[in-house]
Amino acid sequence: MSLNAMKMFLALGELTATENETIESKVKYKQRIVFATMRNLIPGWQPPSDWESLTNEVKLERLKKLEEV
C-alpha cells in the first residue's frame, strides 16, 4: 500500500511541477516522499551513506529509478 501511495505522490509532483522548477527542488520533493516511505516500511532505514556527496543529477536519476520499480 505504501509503495502505491509513494508512486501516486511522486506522479502528482510531476504533474504540478513548473517548467522553471530547479533540479534541486525536484530532488527535495522526491527525496522527502521516498525517504519517508522507506522509513515507514523498514524501521531503522537510513539513506545511502554516500547520498550527501552525490550530485543532484545523480540523486534525481536514482529517485526516478525507484518510481519505475
C-alpha positions in Angstrom: 0.0 0.0 0.0 2.7 2.5 0.9 4.6 2.0 -2.3 1.5 2.7 -4.3 0.9 5.9 -2.3 4.5 6.9 -2.9 4.2 6.5 -6.6 0.9 8.5 -6.6 2.6 11.4 -4.7 5.6 11.3 -7.0 3.3 11.4 -10.1 1.4 14.3 -8.5 4.6 16.1 -8.1 5.4 15.7 -11.8 2.0 16.9 -12.8 2.2 20.1 -10.6 5.9 20.9 -11.4 6.5 24.1 -13.3 8.8 24.5 -16.3 11.3 26.6 -14.4 11.5 24.3 -11.3 15.1 23.7 -10.3 16.6 20.2 -10.2 17.3 20.9 -6.5 13.6 21.4 -5.7 12.7 18.3 -7.7 15.2 16.2 -5.7 14.0 17.7 -2.4 10.4 16.8 -3.2 11.1 13.3 -4.4 13.6 12.6 -1.6 11.1 13.7 1.1 8.4 11.3 -0.3 10.8 8.3 -1.0 12.7 8.6 2.3 9.5 8.9 4.4 8.1 5.8 2.6 11.2 3.8 3.2 11.3 4.7 6.9 7.7 3.7 7.2 8.3 0.3 5.5 11.6 -0.5 7.1 12.1 0.6 10.7 15.6 2.0 11.2 16.1 2.6 7.4 18.8 5.1 6.6 19.6 6.8 3.3 22.6 5.6 1.4 25.8 6.6 3.1 27.1 8.5 0.1 23.8 10.3 -0.5 25.0 13.8 0.5 28.1 13.5 -1.7 26.1 12.8 -4.8 25.2 15.5 -7.3 21.5 16.5 -7.7 21.5 14.9 -11.1 22.6 11.5 -9.8 20.1 11.8 -6.9 17.3 12.6 -9.3 18.2 9.7 -11.5 18.2 7.2 -8.6 14.9 8.6 -7.3 13.3 8.2 -10.7 14.5 4.6 -10.9 12.6 3.9 -7.7 9.4 5.1 -9.4 9.9 2.6 -12.2 10.3 -0.4 -9.8 
